[in-house]
C-alpha cells in the first residue's frame, strides 16, 4: 500500500478545522464591533492546524479505528510542518504582543493526546465522561477571547465571546464523538454518546444549543456584543440541523452524509461570514431608507 495517500490525508485533514478557526476569530471581531488583523487570523489558523495535525500524527489506540484512513502515513513530514506552523504563528503573535497565546494550544494538544506520565501514574486530558470535550471547548474559547482582548477590554463582552465559542466547540466535539464511538469504546474511553446513548445525547446537545443562542441574543440585547442577526441565525440553524439529522453515525455511512455533517460543523463559520457579506447590502439599503 502506498504511503503517499495516507500521508497527504494526514497533511490536509486538519485544514478545514484551521480555516474554521480563523473565521471564528473573525466572527468574534464582528461581535465586538472591531476591525481585526489578517495576520492574527492567519496565526490562529496556523496554531489550530499545528495542534490538530500533531494530535493525529502522534496517534493513539482509538485513532487506529476512528481514523483508519491515516494508517501507514509517514509522520515525519506532518510533524515537521506542525513545528513550522507553530513557529510561524508564534512569530506573528509575538509581533502583536500575544506570544503567550501560542504556547497554550500546542501544550494542551500534547497533554490531550499523550498525557502526563510520572512513574506508574499516567493521565491524559483525553479522558472520559465529557472531560475531553470540556478541555477542547474551554481551550479554544479562552484562546479566541484571549486574542480578542487585544481589541476590547470589556469583560462582559469578552466573557460572552468565551462562553459562545467554548460551548460551540464543546457541542461540535461531542457530535464527532458519535462518529468515533467504536474506536473510543475499544480504547476504554467513555465519551458522552457512549455513556448516554445517541438519543439522550441529542436531547442534551439541542438543549445546550438553544440555551447558548438565547444567551448570545441576550448579550446582544444588553449591548455586551454587537447584534449580528445573520451570524446568529445561521449558527442556530446549522447546529440544530446537524444535531437533529446528522448526529447518528453508522458503520456503512455514506460519504455524502459525512460530508454534509463536516460542512455544517467545520464549514459553519466561513459560510456564516459569506452569507453575512452577501446580505450586507440589503441591511445597508434598509438602514438608508429607514434613515
QUIMOHU-V796354 format. One record per residue. N is the residue number from 1. RES is the residue in one small letter. BURIAL is 1 if it has 16 or more other ideal C-beta (glycine too) atoms within 10 Angstrom, else 0. Layout:
n,res,burial
N,RES,BURIAL
N,RES,BURIAL
This chain:
n,res,burial
1,x,0
2,x,0
3,x,0
4,x,0
5,x,0
6,x,1
7,x,1
8,x,0
9,x,0
10,x,1
11,x,1
12,x,0
13,x,1
14,x,1
15,x,0
16,x,1
17,x,1
18,x,1
19,x,1
20,x,1
21,x,1
22,x,1
23,x,1
24,x,1
25,x,1
26,x,1
27,x,1
28,x,1
29,x,1
30,x,1
31,x,1
32,x,1
33,x,0
34,x,0
35,x,0
36,x,1
37,x,1
38,x,0
39,x,0
40,x,1
41,x,1
42,x,0
43,x,1
44,x,1
45,x,1
46,x,1
47,x,1
48,x,1
49,x,1
50,x,1
51,x,1
52,x,1
53,x,1
54,x,1
55,x,1
56,x,1
57,x,1
58,x,1
59,x,1
60,x,1
61,x,0
62,x,1
63,x,1
64,x,0
65,x,1
66,x,1
67,x,1
68,x,0
69,x,0
70,x,1
71,x,0
72,x,0
73,x,1
74,x,0
75,x,0
76,x,0
77,x,0
78,x,1
79,x,1
80,x,0
81,x,1
82,x,1
83,x,0
84,x,0
85,x,1
86,x,1
87,x,0
88,x,1
89,x,1
90,x,1
91,x,0
92,x,1
93,x,1
94,x,0
95,x,0
96,x,0
97,x,0
98,x,1
99,x,0
100,x,0
101,x,1
102,x,1
103,x,0
104,x,1
105,x,1
106,x,1
107,x,0
108,x,1
109,x,1
110,x,1
111,x,0
112,x,1
113,x,1
114,x,1
115,x,0
116,x,0
117,x,0
118,x,0
119,x,0
120,x,0
121,x,0
122,x,0
123,x,0
124,x,1
125,x,1
126,x,1
127,x,1
128,x,0
129,x,0
130,x,1
131,x,1
132,x,1
133,x,1
134,x,1
135,x,1
136,x,1
137,x,1
138,x,1
139,x,1
140,x,1
141,x,1
142,x,1
143,x,1
144,x,1
145,x,1
146,x,1
147,x,1
148,x,1
149,x,1
150,x,1
151,x,1
152,x,1
153,x,0
154,x,0
155,x,0
156,x,0
157,x,1
158,x,1
159,x,0
160,x,1
161,x,1
162,x,1
163,x,1
164,x,1
165,x,1
166,x,1
167,x,1
168,x,1
169,x,1
170,x,1
171,x,1
172,x,1
173,x,1
174,x,1
175,x,1
176,x,1
177,x,1
178,x,1
179,x,1
180,x,1
181,x,1
182,x,0
183,x,1
184,x,1
185,x,0
186,x,0
187,x,1
188,x,0
189,x,1
190,x,0
191,x,1
192,x,1
193,x,1
194,x,1
195,x,0
196,x,1
197,x,0
198,x,0
199,x,0
200,x,0
201,x,1
202,x,1
203,x,0
204,x,1
205,x,1
206,x,1
207,x,0
208,x,1
209,x,1
210,x,0
211,x,0
212,x,1
213,x,1
214,x,0
215,x,0
216,x,1
217,x,0
218,x,0
219,x,1
220,x,1
221,x,0
222,x,0
223,x,0
224,x,1
225,x,1
226,x,0
227,x,0
228,x,1
229,x,0
230,x,1
231,x,1
232,x,1
233,x,0
234,x,1
235,x,1
236,x,1
237,x,0
238,x,1
239,x,1
240,x,1
241,x,0
242,x,1
243,x,1
244,x,0
245,x,0
246,x,1
247,x,1
248,x,0
249,x,1
250,x,0
251,x,0
252,x,0
253,x,0
254,x,0
255,x,0
256,x,0
257,x,0
258,x,0
259,x,0
260,x,1
261,x,1
262,x,1
263,x,1
264,x,1
265,x,1
266,x,1
267,x,1
268,x,1
269,x,1
270,x,1
271,x,1
272,x,1
273,x,1
274,x,0
275,x,0
276,x,1
277,x,0
278,x,0
279,x,0
280,x,0
281,x,0
282,x,0
283,x,0
284,x,0
285,x,0
286,x,0
287,x,0
288,x,0
289,x,0
290,x,0
291,x,0
